[in-house]
Amino acid sequence: MSQLEDLMRPHMAGIATYHGVDPSAELARKAGIKPEDVIRLNANENPYGALDKVADALNGIDLHLYPDTQQRKLRSALAQYTNQPVERIIAGAGGDEIIDLLMRLFVERGQKVLDCEPTFGMYAFSARLADAEIVSVPRNGSWNLNIPAMINAIDESARIVFLASPNNPTGNLLTESDARALLDTGVVVCVDETYYEFAGSTLCHLLDEYENLVILRSFSKWAGIAGLRVGYAIASATLIRHLMDIKQPYNINIAGEAAVLAALAHRDELLERAGRLVEQRRRLESAIDELDGVTYYPSHANFLLCQFERLSAEQAYIKLAERGIFVRRFPQSVLDDSLRISSGTPEQTDRLIAALRIVV
Ligand SMILES: Cc1ncc(COP(=O)(O)O)c(C=O)c1O
């Protein structure tokens, strides 16, 4: 450690960082192909991009003005979309920021944060930043929760449980009875519905019953604006008031605000595109059904977790990358034999299926 690093908070200086996706040019460079040949099926992004009407809404916005700290227009549009009162809503710079804000609000050094592996890596990363104790309770063979083990792990130092529904990367839903069992313990339960618009299933109706429930959503996937970083949480008015008090004042930038307002105004078109991505996932499932050497887990999202029988996931990853197709791998984890493949356009799905026929 250098002298400078000695001054740092030790848990930060030595942190295991979060590795996000590379830009397409970098993927192309690593695979030795042209950037225009890259098919990005590795981040569950929306391959249709933003709606033109959403992009148009960014023209002429007042870039020289600070955004509204109270997110008035945004929160009221979200209230209308979710059918929830404004007081129950906060927007964040992506769902990621909401996860971080929850840690700041609830978790002190050494306190417990629970998640259920395999799941979205940001929960554990944010917990590491908070110097929390991360308790990862493994899911069972069909990726459902081990509720007795979770309840056993919840003691007086437990603060938040993170549950994605559909879960990334396994694609399965959280059941209402499992959510209730955890909510009844009194800890904060964050139900992450980032893929809600693909699954059409929500636990929002439990908000009237549980003050400790947080529903997390995002505009990154269905609305095609991952680059603008907007997500939101729905929770009790008390919880939201405290999150509003601790957030960075101008956390949603003015372009993100304008894009979300336009996306919500044109939600039918976006939901239709989300439906097309679900259709492409189903097409991929049917194609895999016909193939030997690869299987998949049932999914409610815009991605499919696939398992390879004759070659390692790493080999499959490399063979797909050589053909310009980039998917998500999970080395050194319980999923080291699996790849997560995002839904693409029909043309991308054609190329993917053709590649899988050769590769597996
Ligand atoms: C389950 C889950 N939650 C949250 C996020 C974060 O989304 P964003 O910060 O782009 O809103 C993701 C992104 O991949 C995710 O898969």
The ligand as an SDF file (V2000), in Angstrom:
LIG
                    3D

 16 16  0  0  0  0  0  0  0  0999 V2000
  -31.9880   -6.5290  -11.3640 C   0  0  0  0  0  0  0  0  0  0  0  0
  -31.4290   -5.2110  -11.7280 C   0  0  0  0  0  0  0  0  0  0  0  0
  -31.6270   -4.1750  -10.9130 N   0  0  0  0  0  0  0  0  0  0  0  0
  -31.1570   -2.9540  -11.1880 C   0  0  0  0  0  0  0  0  0  0  0  0
  -30.4290   -2.7220  -12.3360 C   0  0  0  0  0  0  0  0  0  0  0  0
  -29.8810   -1.3440  -12.5320 C   0  0  0  0  0  0  0  0  0  0  0  0
  -30.4780   -0.6820  -13.5460 O   0  0  0  0  0  0  0  0  0  0  0  0
  -30.2300    0.8550  -13.7970 P   0  0  0  0  0  0  0  0  0  0  0  0
  -29.2640    1.3640  -12.7600 O   0  0  0  0  0  0  0  0  0  0  0  0
  -29.6850    0.9610  -15.1860 O   0  0  0  0  0  0  0  0  0  0  0  0
  -31.5860    1.4860  -13.6270 O   0  0  0  0  0  0  0  0  0  0  0  0
  -30.1770   -3.7660  -13.2210 C   0  0  0  0  0  0  0  0  0  0  0  0
  -29.3730   -3.5570  -14.4290 C   0  0  0  0  0  0  0  0  0  0  0  0
  -28.9000   -4.4600  -15.0550 O   0  0  0  0  0  0  0  0  0  0  0  0
  -30.6980   -5.0390  -12.9070 C   0  0  0  0  0  0  0  0  0  0  0  0
  -30.4910   -6.0930  -13.7130 O   0  0  0  0  0  0  0  0  0  0  0  0
  1  2  1  0
  2  3  1  0
  2 15  2  0
  3  4  2  0
  4  5  1  0
  5  6  1  0
  5 12  2  0
  6  7  1  0
  7  8  1  0
  8  9  2  0
  8 10  1  0
  8 11  1  0
 12 13  1  0
 12 15  1  0
 13 14  2  0
 15 16  1  0
M  END
$$$$
